[in-house]
Amino acid sequence: MKALLVRLEPVIWMLFGAGMMVGAFLLPAFILVVGLAGPLGWTGAEALSYQRMHGLATHPVGRLVLLAAIALPLWVGAHQLRHVWIDLGGLKTDGLVGSLLYGTALVGGLLGVVAVSRL
Amino acid sequence: MPELQPPHLRPRLDAMKSSRPGPTRTADPRPPDHFPARGNYPVYLLFGVCGGFLLLTSLLVLRGVWALVGGEAAWNAFVASLSHPLYIGYHALALLGVVWFSLRFFSIFPKTQPARIGPVKPPPAPVILAILNGGFAVANALLALILWGELL
């Protein structure tokens, strides 16, 4: 498993790099509005309504944004957490932990593709 | 003299080490002394841990999209669940973490650029930083205004 992770490193790095940019450019606004402003009542009731959100999400640009916001930052989290794990002495279990983290990113990304295509 | 950890207690950092020895003998890598408690190492590790916010937040976006797929009742249940104090606390922490993570990533980015790619030299570091920080501010402001209902 470790050998496979080493072989896949360039692909993982590409997804990681893209995920850093996408995560930085998209996720703070999502967290601010959907995670904080909406639940705390700072936005109007209409802002996060189903009809409005569904309309935004089904627009072609909306689909692309959602897909990017789901599929790419997952790889950042997986890659960063894997390396924190290694740095803190987890090299012996790196194959298992790395596979679990990258597996989460892969499955999450695929589920994202399915979800966005079913909108 | 700083006290060194015995070799058998030092974690190995060679995640990318070849499974077979190569022709050049190299010493086993070892962490710096007093890793991870002192110097820049806590910040370095915190930067790594903040990657977890991106992973968890992306999974939350995925949950939101599945709720949209499930229809109005599922979406309303998703939005209502975000009012739980644990979610509010997580999102407050995640917002701080992701913004700090992003700005630190931008500050590191110019140092990762090659001297030149073919005949093209990358722009000076201040220009790269201005583009990244400006893009961060504009993209997030636009998306926040759209989600808030002020635009579109």
Interface residues (C-beta under 8 A of the other chain):
Chain A: K2 A3 V6 E9 G19 M20 G23 A24 F25 L26 L27 P28 A29 F30 I31 L32 V33 V34 G35 L36 A37 G38 P39 L40 T43 G44 E46 A47 L48 Y50 Q51 R52 M53 H54 L56 A57 V65 L66 A69 I70 A71 L72 P73 L74 V76 G77 A78 H79 Q80 L81 H83 V84 I86 D87 L88 G89 G90 L91 D94 T104 A105 G108 L111 G112 A115 V116 R118 L119
Chain B: P11 R12 L13 D14 A15 M16 S19 P31 F35 P36 L45 F47 G48 V49 C50 G51 G52 F53 L54 L55 L56 T57 S58 L59 L60 V61 L62 G64 V65 W66 L68 V69 G71 E72 W75 N76 V79 L82 S83 Y87 I88 Y90 H91 A92 A94 L95 V98 V99 F101 S102 F105 F106 G135 F136 A139 N140 A141 L142 L143 A144 I146 L147 W148 G149 L152
